[in-house]
Amino acid sequence: MALKDKVKTALDETRLLILGSQILFGFQLNGMFQDAFEQVSAPGRNLNALGYFLMATTVGLLIAPSMQHRLVEHGQDTQRLHRATTVFAALALIPFAPSLGITFYIVLERHAGAPLAAAAGAAFAVVALFFWFGIARMIKQPEKNMSGDEEEGKTPLHTRIEQMLTESRVMLPGAQAILGFQFAILLTKAFDQLPQSAHAVHVAALALVALAVILLMTPAAVHRITFGGEDSERFHTIGTRFIVAAAVPLGLGISLELFVALVRVTGSAALGILGACVTAALFAGLWFVQPLLLRARHR
């Protein structure tokens, strides 16, 4: 398989993984503002906040290859990017599994009791890890293709644009998942009970995520309306800038929303600030610091 096809497949697979995570990601935020959440035990509430952080980590890891492709490789396909995408995809599944288990625990605790809910949550987390990692290890890896079609070379413009649009679709589901639930939260009674500081932070987070969605949709609109669907280096450059720019409000919006979630669960603004800062630092490191360091090293 040619390298450009390998990279495209890898990006498509990260998009598939983030599509699988978006419902869980949105539910964990929205669930905190449901009336029945008041009946969840204190450990369950804390676990829900932890699950939200774990899913944010999963989203951050899945978006990281796209940022490296934009900032380090400038849209060119390389063996390093293909390997990095594989590593990030595997790492993203590690926090995904316990987050899935936590969600099962939260929704079952009220109906089945804590012990059974914990057993079900642990079972689903273990099953997920087995299918994602255990079976993968059990399957014999095919022999490496030694043909020349894996050699690196200049990636065609059409392929670079196609991959750039795919990367916008990788980032968009995470933004869509949280944005819809952010709007819904504003109409809940639980939101009205939060302190005014949390209200302001939530509105700011909503505005940031909405801006990210707008920016991520812009390359497709520009390609169709301005360029009539034709490929050009100028469009590739414009689209890359919009995707990179969208990562900033997206990361900030998700981080600020974690502040709201922690205030809702724990009532502690200090803990909310700590969680938001840790999440923002994680996104900044994965999406900007590491790619820029790699680019500087390559130069």
C-alpha positions, 0 to 999 in steps of 0.5 A, a space after each residue: 500500500 502506498 504511503 499516502 493511502 496508509 496515512 489516509 487510512 490512519 486518519 480515517 480510523 482516528 475519525 472513526 474512533 472519535 465518532 465512537 467517543 463523541 456520544 460518551 463525551 457529551 453524555 458525561 457532561 450532560 448527565 451532570 445536569 439531569 435531575 436524577 444525577 442528584 440521586 447518584 452517590 458522591 463517589 459516582 459524581 466524582 467518577 463522572 467528572 473523572 470520566 469526563 477528563 478521561 474522555 477529554 484526554 482521548 479526544 486530545 490524543 486522537 486530534 494530536 496526529 492531525 495537528 502534527 500533520 499540519 504543523 510538522 509535515 505541512 500536509 506531506 505524508 511521512 513514515 514518522 506521521 504514520 507511526 505517530 498516528 498509530 501510537 496516538 490511536 492506541 494511547 487514546 483507547 487506554 483512557 477510553 476503556 475506563 471512561 466507558 466503565 465509569 459511565 456504566 457504573 453511574 447509570 446503573 448505580 441507582 437501579 442495581 446498586 453500587 456493587 453490581 454497577 461497579 462489577 458491570 463497569 469493570 467488566 465492560 472496561 476489561 472487555 473493551 481493553 481485551 478487544 482493542 489490545 488483547 485480540 490485536 496482540 493475538 492476531 499474527 502481524 503480516 510481513 512488512 511490505 518491502 516494496 518501493 511504494 512505501 518510500 516517502 515523496 512529495 504528496 500530490 496536492 489533491 491528496 493533501 487537500 483530501 487529508 486536510 478536509 479529513 482532519 477537519 472531520 476528525 476534530 469536528 465530532 468532538 466539538 459537535 458533541 460538546 456544543 449540543 449538550 452545552 446549549 441543552 445545559 442552559 435550559 436545565 434547573 441544575 444549571 440555574 443552581 450553579 454560582 454566577 462564576 460557573 454561569 459565566 465560564 459555561 457561556 465562555 466555553 460555549 462561545 469558544 466551542 461554537 467558534 471552533 465549529 465555525 472555523 472547522 466548517 470554513 475550509 469546506 465552505 471556502 473550497 466549495 464557494 470560493 474555489 468551486 471545489 478546485 484544488 490549489 496550494 492557496 486553498 491548502 494553506 488557507 484550510 490548514 490555518 483554519 484547522 490549526 486556529 480552531 484547535 485553540 478555542 476547542 481546547 479552551 472550551 473543553 477545558 473551561 467546561 471541565 471547570 463547570 463540571 467540577 463545580 457542579 460535582 464538588 462545589 469547589 471552584 479551586 478544584 475546577 480551576 485545577 482541572 481546567 488548567 491540567 486539561 488546557 496544559 494537556 491539549 497545549 502540549 499535544 496539539 502545539 508544544 510537541 508539534 512545534 518542537 518536532 518541527 524545530 528539530 526537523 529544521 
